[in-house]
């Protein structure tokens, strides 16, 4: 595939959510490892559920930070736990400090070495994405594109149009690296070529929107794209 820009979903494709957050939840809320992992999975599910609702309510976009707070409060309630405002703030800010997958830095550097630009294209608020970008090597990303600029969340097509509306790059010159089935569906439906880093051996729900290429992790992305 030839491209000018490679965009990356950050939370699923590039960051280890469970590996990063489960120890924080375990230590902060005094939960065993299994319960902490279940807590994080539910937190992520409800975070995305609230973001999806934002696309449908006919209201201005609910910030991703607020979606994260609401989902945390939901999980605390489901687990019959309480937390101070300071603890809740600490847990929400943990989303800004998550660890990249082990091969992420090297894989993105290999893409840049081919003369391609790189960008985050994510549901996160701009300040959240600016924060997580610091968890990668310096100058890893040329651009950071937030759904905040589109006013919607993935899989809305306006999110996938951001490389064009903000950077002036045709969608035909973009390859998106997705980390979840929902992101694959949105990218492909928007007319974008999509490489799926399918680390968890998941499946797309609607077979009408398959990824262009599916790989097991980020390592092989550079081999699939030329400037």
KELO-890056 format. One record per atom (N, C-alpha, C): residue in one letter; atom name; y, z, x. Coordinates in steps of 0.001 Angstrom, whole numbers, plus 500000, padded with zeros to 6 digits. Layout:
<rs>
 residuo atomo      v      w      u
       A    CA      Y      Z      X
...
</rs>
This chain:
<rs>
 residuo atomo      v      w      u
       X     N 498807 500000 500845
       X    CA 500000 500000 500000
       X     C 501244 500000 500880
       X     N 502224 499173 500507
       X    CA 503503 499177 501215
       X     C 504515 499991 500414
       X     N 505374 500706 501114
       X    CA 506355 501552 500442
       X     C 507525 501829 501368
       X     N 508612 502309 500792
       X    CA 509753 502810 501550
       X     C 509812 504333 501506
       X     N 509334 504883 500393
       X    CA 509435 506320 500160
       X     C 508108 506858 499647
       X     N 507682 507984 500204
       X    CA 506520 508710 499691
       X     C 507016 510022 499113
       X     N 506759 510231 497826
       X    CA 507152 511473 497172
       X     C 505927 512374 497011
       X     N 506165 513669 497076
       X    CA 505072 514641 496988
       X     C 505356 515653 495892
       X     N 504360 515865 495045
       X    CA 504385 517054 494186
       X     C 504205 518256 495108
       X     N 505014 519271 494942
       X    CA 504972 520351 495932
       X     C 504026 521485 495555
       X     N 504056 521935 494296
       X    CA 503312 523148 493971
       X     C 501798 522949 494008
       X     N 501316 521803 493551
       X    CA 499868 521583 493550
       X     C 499401 520779 494752
       X     N 500152 519740 495124
       X    CA 499702 518878 496218
       X     C 499892 519527 497582
       X     N 500983 520266 497755
       X    CA 501339 520744 499091
       X     C 501166 522242 499308
       X     N 501208 523043 498255
       X    CA 501193 524500 498418
       X     C 499914 525119 497845
       X     N 499435 526134 498514
       X    CA 498247 526881 498081
       X     C 498700 528035 497189
       X     N 498781 527777 495886
       X    CA 499298 528770 494957
       X     C 498417 530025 494933
       X     N 497136 529838 494675
       X    CA 496259 531007 494556
       X     C 496135 531755 495875
       X     N 495955 531026 496968
       X    CA 495799 531674 498255
       X     C 497044 532436 498689
       X     N 498212 531959 498242
       X    CA 499464 532609 498595
       X     C 499788 533785 497690
       X     N 499591 533602 496386
       X    CA 500058 534597 495428
       X     C 499038 535692 495107
       X     N 497745 535381 495157
       X    CA 496743 536395 494790
       X     C 496837 537647 495662
       X     N 497003 537548 496995
       X    CA 497157 538770 497790
       X     C 498422 539551 497437
       X     N 499496 538835 497102
       X    CA 500741 539510 496713
       X     C 500541 540276 495411
       X     N 499895 539640 494444
       X    CA 499612 540294 493161
       X     C 498688 541488 493374
       X     N 497656 541308 494184
       X    CA 496705 542392 494441
       X     C 497394 543608 495045
       X     N 498221 543380 496058
       X    CA 498898 544486 496733
       X     C 499964 545135 495856
       X     N 500712 544328 495135
       X    CA 501850 544846 494374
       X     C 501414 545559 493103
       X     N 500396 545018 492428
       X    CA 499972 545562 491148
       X     C 498674 546358 491240
       X     N 498167 546528 492459
       X    CA 496945 547316 492696
       X     C 495767 546760 491906
       X     N 495557 545460 492011
       X    CA 494435 544800 491356
       X     C 493420 544355 492395
       X     N 492140 544321 492018
       X    CA 491138 543806 492941
       X     C 491313 542296 493083
       X     N 490688 541723 494101
       X    CA 490910 540310 494434
       X     C 490553 539375 493277
       X     N 489444 539645 492595
       X    CA 489022 538774 491503
       X     C 490024 538817 490358
       X     N 490474 540007 490004
       X    CA 491445 540141 488916
       X     C 492779 539529 489301
       X     N 493176 539707 490545
       X    CA 494437 539135 491010
       X     C 494408 537615 490953
       X     N 493286 537016 491322
       X    CA 493159 535557 491250
       X     C 493231 535080 489808
       X     N 492561 535780 488902
       X    CA 492628 535430 487482
       X     C 494055 535567 486960
       X     N 494760 536594 487418
       X    CA 496157 536809 487026
       X     C 497005 535610 487450
       X     N 496837 535152 488694
       X    CA 497624 534025 489195
       X     C 497307 532748 488424
       X     N 496042 532530 488123
       X    CA 495671 531328 487360
       X     C 496316 531333 485983
       X     N 496309 532486 485325
       X    CA 496942 532586 484013
       X     C 498453 532426 484135
       X     N 499024 532995 485182
       X    CA 500470 532881 485427
       X     C 500877 531414 485549
       X     N 500125 530676 486332
       X    CA 500411 529252 486509
       X     C 500246 528493 485197
       X     N 499191 528798 484451
       X    CA 498947 528115 483182
       X     C 500092 528346 482204
       X     N 500539 529583 482082
       X    CA 501610 529903 481134
       X     C 502973 529400 481618
       X     N 503165 529382 482923
       X    CA 504388 528795 483481
       X     C 504510 527329 483061
       X     N 503414 526578 483221
       X    CA 503427 525160 482874
       X     C 503452 524951 481362
       X     N 502850 525871 480611
       X    CA 502893 525794 479154
       X     C 504327 525932 478658
       X     N 505083 526850 479256
       X    CA 506482 527025 478842
       X     C 507334 525834 479271
       X     N 507052 525277 480440
       X    CA 507775 524089 480881
       X     C 507498 522916 479931
       X     N 506259 522757 479512
       X    CA 505913 521685 478576
       X     C 506637 521873 477248
       X     N 506747 523126 476815
       X    CA 507463 523399 475576
       X     C 508934 523004 475707
       X     N 509497 523203 476884
       X    CA 510893 522848 477106
       X     C 511140 521371 476844
       X     N 510151 520538 477158
       X    CA 510285 519097 476915
       X     C 510302 518751 475435
       X     N 509805 519655 474598
       X    CA 509573 519322 473187
       X     C 510465 520041 472197
       X     N 511231 521017 472657
       X    CA 511977 521870 471729
       X     C 513318 521289 471302
       X     N 513734 520211 471933
       X    CA 515034 519642 471591
       X     C 516194 520487 472060
       X     N 515944 521334 473046
       X    CA 516969 522206 473625
       X     C 517187 521797 475079
       X     N 518271 522293 475725
       X    CA 518429 522028 477154
       X     C 517230 522560 477940
       X     N 516962 521951 479074
       X    CA 515823 522325 479914
       X     C 515880 523810 480266
       X     N 514794 524529 479969
       X    CA 514639 525909 480409
       X     C 514375 525899 481904
       X     N 515091 526684 482674
       X    CA 514908 526643 484118
       X     C 513477 527012 484491
       X     N 513011 526452 485591
       X    CA 511650 526742 486034
       X     C 511526 528202 486453
       X     N 512613 528756 486963
       X    CA 512608 530177 487312
       X     C 512375 531013 486047
       X     N 513057 530654 484963
       X    CA 512867 531392 483709
       X     C 511467 531194 483162
       X     N 510916 529986 483285
       X    CA 509527 529746 482872
       X     C 508583 530659 483646
       X     N 508882 530846 484932
       X    CA 508053 531684 485791
       X     C 508158 533149 485389
       X     N 509358 533592 485056
       X    CA 509567 534970 484606
       X     C 508834 535227 483292
       X     N 508987 534333 482327
       X    CA 508319 534503 481029
       X     C 506808 534539 481195
       X     N 506286 533672 482052
       X    CA 504840 533634 482270
       X     C 504360 534915 482949
       X     N 505161 535452 483870
       X    CA 504805 536718 484515
       X     C 504753 537843 483492
       X     N 505761 537928 482642
       X    CA 505786 538984 481625
       X     C 504603 538861 480670
       X     N 504240 537620 480355
       X    CA 503067 537393 479507
       X     C 501821 537960 480189
       X     N 501635 537642 481461
       X    CA 500442 538091 482184
       X     C 500409 539617 482329
       X     N 501567 540209 482600
       X    CA 501616 541666 482676
       X     C 501180 542286 481355
       X     N 501649 541715 480249
       X    CA 501257 542215 478939
       X     C 499777 542052 478667
       X     N 499241 540889 479032
       X    CA 497815 540647 478813
       X     C 496945 541600 479623
       X     N 497440 542030 480776
       X    CA 496677 542941 481630
       X     C 497070 544401 481410
       X     N 497884 544650 480381
       X    CA 498334 546018 480072
       X     C 498987 546681 481276
       X     N 499836 545922 481941
       X    CA 500539 546420 483119
       X     C 502040 546434 482848
       X     N 502730 547301 483554
       X    CA 504189 547315 483507
       X     C 504704 547192 484926
       X     N 505918 546679 485060
       X    CA 506513 546522 486388
       X     C 508016 546682 486263
       X     N 508615 547285 487255
       X    CA 510060 547456 487262
       X     C 510744 546107 487431
       X     N 512023 546071 487159
       X    CA 512774 544825 487321
       X     C 512752 544384 488784
       X     N 512777 545335 489715
       X    CA 512733 544997 491135
       X     C 511383 544368 491496
       X     N 510299 544917 490942
       X    CA 508970 544375 491215
       X     C 508821 542990 490612
       X     N 509308 542806 489410
       X    CA 509223 541498 488760
       X     C 509999 540462 489556
       X     N 511182 540828 490031
       X    CA 511984 539910 490845
       X     C 511249 539558 492136
       X     N 510645 540547 492755
       X    CA 509895 540328 493992
       X     C 508743 539346 493767
       X     N 508032 539512 492659
       X    CA 506895 538634 492374
       X     C 507353 537207 492072
       X     N 508431 537059 491331
       X    CA 508932 535719 491030
       X     C 509412 535025 492296
       X     N 510068 535760 493183
       X    CA 510552 535169 494440
       X     C 509407 534808 495384
       X     N 508218 535353 495130
       X    CA 507061 534980 495945
       X     C 506732 533500 495807
       X     N 507163 532883 494689
       X    CA 506960 531441 494516
       X     C 507751 530635 495535
       X     N 508779 531213 496108
       X    CA 509596 530513 497111
       X     C 508991 530607 498506
       X     N 507942 531416 498671
       X    CA 507431 531711 500016
       X     C 505967 531332 500183
       X     N 505458 530472 499308
       X    CA 504036 530137 499354
       X     C 503685 529281 500569
       X     N 502446 529408 500995
       X    CA 501975 528711 502190
       X     C 501531 527286 501880
       X     N 501901 526326 502722
       X    CA 501373 524966 502570
       X     C 499876 524932 502867
       X     N 499188 523922 502330
       X    CA 497797 523697 502712
       X     C 497744 523441 504211
       X     N 496658 523798 504877
       X    CA 496607 523746 506349
       X     C 496969 522392 506956
       X     N 496607 521308 506286
       X    CA 496836 519977 506850
       X     C 498163 519352 506435
       X     N 498956 520071 505610
       X    CA 500136 519463 504997
       X     C 501156 518963 506018
       X     N 501557 519813 506949
       X    CA 502577 519423 507928
       X     C 502147 518198 508727
       X     N 500927 518227 509222
       X    CA 500424 517117 510037
       X     C 500331 515832 509223
       X     N 499881 515947 507976
       X    CA 499714 514774 507125
       X     C 501059 514125 506795
       X     N 502067 514940 506521
       X    CA 503388 514392 506203
       X     C 504029 513813 507462
       X     N 503836 514460 508601
       X    CA 504368 513936 509859
       X     C 503776 512562 510167
       X     N 502516 512357 509841
       X    CA 501872 511065 510072
       X     C 502490 509981 509202
       X     N 502882 510350 507984
       X    CA 503567 509398 507100
       X     C 504938 509038 507665
       X     N 505683 510041 508112
       X    CA 507010 509799 508672
       X     C 506930 508969 509952
       X     N 505859 509157 510715
       X    CA 505701 508409 511970
       X     C 505550 506915 511716
       X     N 505204 506532 510522
       X    CA 505087 505121 510167
       X     C 506417 504525 509715
       X     N 507471 505327 509740
       X    CA 508779 504828 509361
       X     C 509110 504969 507896
       X     N 508332 505759 507174
       X    CA 508562 505975 505752
       X     C 509414 507220 505530
       X     N 510242 507194 504498
       X    CA 510960 508393 504084
       X     C 510047 509256 503227
       X     N 510307 510549 503201
       X    CA 509501 511479 502418
       X     C 510400 512324 501528
       X     N 509858 512714 500391
       X    CA 510635 513515 499449
       X     C 509720 514423 498646
       X     N 510223 515588 498310
       X    CA 509610 516417 497279
       X     C 510062 515876 495929
       X     N 509131 515738 495003
       X    CA 509447 515350 493622
       X     C 508711 516333 492729
       X     N 509421 517335 492223
       X    CA 508744 518495 491657
       X     C 509444 519045 490422
       X     N 508678 519829 489669
       X    CA 509208 520517 488487
       X     C 510134 521677 488839
       X     N 510085 522164 490046
       X    CA 510864 523332 490419
       X     C 512360 523122 490292
       X     N 513096 524215 490111
       X    CA 514550 524142 490148
       X     C 514985 523778 491567
       X     N 516197 523256 491707
       X    CA 516646 522815 493025
       X     C 516620 523947 494042
       X     N 517067 525140 493655
       X    CA 517082 526248 494614
       X     C 515680 526681 495004
       X     N 514724 526578 494081
       X    CA 513335 526917 494389
       X     C 512750 525920 495378
       X     N 513051 524639 495177
       X    CA 512510 523604 496061
       X     C 513164 523662 497438
       X     N 514459 523933 497469
       X    CA 515129 524094 498760
       X     C 514494 525244 499539
       X     N 514084 526289 498814
       X    CA 513452 527450 499467
       X     C 512057 527103 499982
       X     N 511216 526469 499162
       X    CA 509849 526179 499609
       X     C 509835 525135 500722
       X     N 510837 524263 500756
       X    CA 510896 523265 501830
       X     C 510980 523925 503192
       X     N 511523 525152 503244
       X    CA 511649 525878 504506
       X     C 510302 526403 505007
       X     N 509266 526328 504157
       X    CA 507939 526767 504556
       X     C 507188 525699 505340
       X     N 507792 524519 505459
       X    CA 507219 523424 506224
       X     C 507972 523283 507544
       X     N 507473 522440 508423
       X    CA 508165 522196 509684
       X     C 509556 521631 509416
       X     N 510511 521864 510303
       X    CA 511866 521332 510111
       X     C 511864 519813 509967
       X     N 512746 519309 509118
       X    CA 512938 517871 508887
       X     C 511692 517190 508340
       X     N 510847 517950 507650
       X    CA 509659 517350 507033
       X     C 510057 516400 505909
       X     N 511068 516782 505120
       X    CA 511458 515992 503954
       X     C 512858 515414 504131
       X     N 512990 514141 503795
       X    CA 514295 513488 503815
       X     C 515093 513792 502550
       X     N 514389 514044 501446
       X    CA 515041 514285 500164
       X     C 514262 515340 499392
       X     N 514963 516080 498545
       X    CA 514335 517053 497654
       X     C 514830 516763 496245
       X     N 513930 516275 495405
       X    CA 514274 515834 494058
       X     C 513677 516794 493032
       X     N 514544 517412 492260
       X    CA 514123 518407 491273
       X     C 514196 517853 489860
       X     N 513255 518266 489031
       X    CA 513285 517898 487617
       X     C 514555 518399 486942
       X     N 515208 519354 487571
       X    CA 516478 519854 487048
       X     C 517484 518715 486894
       X     N 517452 517749 487813
       X    CA 518379 516617 487751
       X     C 518051 515682 486596
       X     N 516795 515675 486164
       X    CA 516380 514820 485048
       X     C 516593 515490 483694
       X     N 516627 516821 483692
       X    CA 516762 517550 482433
       X     C 515457 517704 481684
       X     N 514367 517301 482299
       X    CA 513032 517391 481704
       X     C 512031 517777 482789
       X     N 510821 518094 482341
       X    CA 509719 518372 483248
       X     C 508724 517216 483237
       X     N 507939 517113 484308
       X    CA 506805 516206 484283
       X     C 505915 516545 483091
       X     N 505332 515538 482438
       X    CA 505240 514140 482834
       X     C 506316 513228 482246
       X     N 507493 513742 481921
       X    CA 508539 512897 481357
       X     C 508931 511816 482371
       X     N 509085 510577 481920
       X    CA 509379 509478 482854
       X     C 510694 509626 483601
       X     N 511657 510363 483045
       X    CA 512933 510525 483752
       X     C 512772 511284 485067
       X     N 511739 512126 485166
       X    CA 511489 512824 486423
       X     C 511034 511828 487489
       X     N 510122 510942 487104
       X    CA 509606 509959 488063
       X     C 510623 508861 488375
       X     N 511664 508766 487569
       X    CA 512738 507806 487832
       X     C 513758 508326 488833
       X     N 513670 509596 489231
       X    CA 514677 510187 490114
       X     C 514843 509454 491448
       X     N 513767 508952 492084
       X    CA 513990 508192 493315
       X     C 514895 506983 493105
       X     N 514854 506409 491907
       X    CA 515707 505259 491601
       X     C 517103 505701 491200
       X     N 517188 506678 490277
       X    CA 518497 507068 489755
       X     C 519333 507817 490785
       X     N 518696 508548 491689
       X    CA 519437 509328 492689
       X     C 519524 508606 494035
       X     N 518401 508001 494458
       X    CA 518358 507397 495791
       X     C 518533 505886 495780
       X     N 518427 505278 494598
       X    CA 518563 503827 494509
       X     C 517360 503069 495030
       X     N 516204 503721 495096
       X    CA 514979 503084 495581
       X     C 514148 502627 494384
       X     N 513780 501363 494364
       X    CA 512976 500833 493266
       X     C 511657 501577 493162
       X     N 511195 501770 491952
       X    CA 509921 502455 491744
       X     C 508770 501688 492389
       X     N 508947 500386 492572
       X    CA 507926 499567 493234
       X     C 507814 499876 494719
       X     N 508822 500556 495275
       X    CA 508821 500908 496693
       X     C 508490 502369 496925
       X     N 507982 503028 495892
       X    CA 507642 504454 495973
       X     C 506143 504632 495771
       X     N 505548 505504 496557
       X    CA 504183 505980 496319
       X     C 504267 507488 496130
       X     N 503676 507976 495056
       X    CA 503709 509401 494750
       X     C 502376 510043 495082
       X     N 502427 511199 495729
       X    CA 501223 511973 496033
       X     C 501162 513135 495051
       X     N 500213 513065 494141
       X    CA 500068 514069 493085
       X     C 499025 515111 493477
       X     N 499145 516278 492863
       X    CA 498167 517330 493113
       X     C 497452 517803 491870
       X     N 497824 517239 490702
       X    CA 497211 517675 489445
       X     C 497015 516474 488527
       X     N 496082 516580 487565
       X    CA 495861 515474 486625
       X     C 497099 515145 485807
       X     N 497848 516152 485411
       X    CA 499047 515925 484607
       X     C 500070 515101 485385
       X     N 500182 515376 486675
       X    CA 501115 514648 487519
       X     C 500654 513207 487714
       X     N 499360 513010 487858
       X    CA 498811 511650 487944
       X     C 499178 510861 486697
       X     N 498920 511450 485545
       X    CA 499201 510781 484279
       X     C 500674 510388 484179
       X     N 501564 511316 484497
       X    CA 502985 511032 484397
       X     C 503435 509947 485337
       X     N 502965 510001 486589
       X    CA 503373 509014 487578
       X     C 502884 507621 487204
       X     N 501622 507517 486839
       X    CA 501051 506213 486511
       X     C 501669 505651 485235
       X     N 501879 506496 484237
       X    CA 502509 506043 482989
       X     C 503927 505551 483234
       X     N 504590 506101 484256
       X    CA 505956 505692 484590
       X     C 505982 504421 485435
       X     N 504803 503905 485782
       X    CA 504730 502687 486569
       X     C 504735 502908 488062
       X     N 504418 504122 488493
       X    CA 504446 504473 489906
       X     C 503041 504443 490490
       X     N 502892 503914 491687
       X    CA 501598 503994 492369
       X     C 501365 505447 492786
       X     N 500141 505902 492624
       X    CA 499870 507335 492771
       X     C 498599 507588 493568
       X     N 498739 508363 494640
       X    CA 497597 508882 495386
       X     C 497361 510309 494916
       X     N 496143 510578 494474
       X    CA 495830 511920 493993
       X     C 495081 512693 495062
       X     N 495685 513739 495582
       X    CA 495001 514673 496461
       X     C 494234 515643 495568
       X     N 493013 515278 495253
       X    CA 492218 516001 494255
       X     C 491351 517057 494939
       X     N 492009 518064 495433
       X    CA 491375 519119 496218
       X     C 490345 519911 495410
       X     N 490577 520033 494111
       X    CA 489717 520872 493280
       X     C 488709 520059 492461
       X     N 488556 518778 492811
       X    CA 487575 517905 492150
       X     C 487763 517913 490636
       X     N 489014 517775 490227
       X    CA 489363 517771 488812
       X     C 489212 516361 488250
       X     N 489545 516197 486983
       X    CA 489467 514900 486319
       X     C 490751 514667 485517
       X     N 491146 513401 485375
       X    CA 492262 513105 484485
       X     C 491764 513182 483053
       X     N 492618 513687 482168
       X    CA 492227 513848 480775
       X     C 492172 512503 480059
       X     N 493162 511644 480323
       X    CA 493247 510343 479672
       X     C 492895 509257 480679
       X     N 491736 508608 480538
       X    CA 491307 507607 481518
       X     C 492176 506355 481533
       X     N 493110 506232 480596
       X    CA 494019 505094 480600
       X     C 495022 505177 481747
       X     N 495134 506357 482381
       X    CA 496105 506557 483454
       X     C 495420 507097 484699
       X     N 494569 506290 485334
       X    CA 493884 506755 486543
       X     C 494796 506646 487759
       X     N 494538 507447 488794
       X    CA 495324 507308 490023
       X     C 495034 505968 490693
       X     N 495975 505509 491488
       X    CA 495738 504292 492251
       X     C 494605 504512 493242
       X     N 494667 505654 493914
       X    CA 493632 506055 494872
       X     C 493442 507560 494751
       X     N 492202 508003 494876
       X    CA 491893 509439 494842
       X     C 491280 509845 496174
       X     N 491814 510932 496769
       X    CA 491315 511437 498038
       X     C 491113 512946 497928
       X     N 490306 513544 498819
       X    CA 489977 514966 498679
       X     C 491056 515929 499160
       X     N 491958 515469 500031
       X    CA 493054 516316 500500
       X     C 494142 515412 501064
       X     N 495118 515993 501742
       X    CA 496283 515230 502191
       X     C 496050 514433 503464
       X     N 494947 514687 504136
       X    CA 494749 514130 505476
       X     C 494800 512613 505514
       X     N 494304 511965 504471
       X    CA 494188 510519 504512
       X     C 495364 509733 503978
       X     N 496437 510420 503571
       X    CA 497557 509719 502924
       X     C 498167 508665 503831
       X     N 498436 508999 505089
       X    CA 499098 508059 505999
       X     C 498286 506796 506219
       X     N 496961 506912 506160
       X    CA 496110 505747 506370
       X     C 496201 504746 505235
       X     N 496736 505169 504094
       X    CA 496758 504316 502908
       X     C 498086 503595 502697
       X     N 499110 503953 503493
       X    CA 500447 503448 503241
       X     C 501048 502844 504500
       X     N 501767 501740 504332
       X    CA 502514 501122 505418
       X     C 503974 500968 504997
       X     N 504858 501046 505966
       X    CA 506274 500865 505689
       X     C 506567 499395 505379
</rs>
